């Protein structure tokens, strides 16, 4: 396999805050730049994926690579590297930083067309990656209490317009939802679709629990890897899961609500629109799935250990 611009000895050790892979070279995260004419930047014409490293191992790396490949196919993006090379870049990012807990992102952008062209077929697609210390949507302390979420008046962009199963940077609706949550003393938000069904939040899928049954939206959402893992766990534990439209009203009446994300796993939502959910603490189903999710991180089938330099 091709070598990826291995940094010289003097460059090693400058990765305390993270590392990025840009233009075929590894650079300290603060020095990583995007070419301003890349359509990934100018038009959000890009896809990405995020995988985490926990206790020195990637979690469900092949699931993330599968989704990244599907996303690129759907957008007709052709990265300059094969899957094995992309995997190796991700490992090298983590090795260089030495991080045992990391947030690792891979990105494919449309790139830049020849000057004057507006034809996406003429762009040379680009690949970027980076690793930074693990990022939480809600840190473990916050997770004990749970987050206050508001169901946003902002609708998520329709799946007919932007395919949400392609992980994308069309976040203007999610960010508008966050601002509306902050105005109502919320900490995060859940967006709705045109039929007043909930879809997803900024960086997470949503589950509601009612009478011991889980429900999660089946449409208008990213097929989250954490969502998939939670569905597998629930099935193994004998907890029924419905993938279906979830009307916003059901959220108001749920016994438990939680979000799922690579950036933090199973995240209890204990207040909705100012109303306390259940008894105001993470519920028993949420806690069970939370525990099982983190336990999985020690199982060989789900983890790919990093062979660190040190
Ligand atoms: N939905 C959106 C819009 C996201 O951006 C993310 C993750 O970033 C998720 C859901 C959760 O997906 P995953 O569990 O693969 O992290």
Boltz pocket constraint, residues with backbone or C-beta under 6 A from the ligand:
constraints:
  - pocket:
      binder: B
      contacts: [[A, 50], [A, 168], [A, 200], [A, 201], [A, 202], [A, 203], [A, 204], [A, 205], [A, 221], [A, 222], [A, 223], [A, 224], [A, 225], [A, 226], [A, 227], [A, 260], [A, 261], [A, 262], [A, 263]]
      max_distance: 6.0
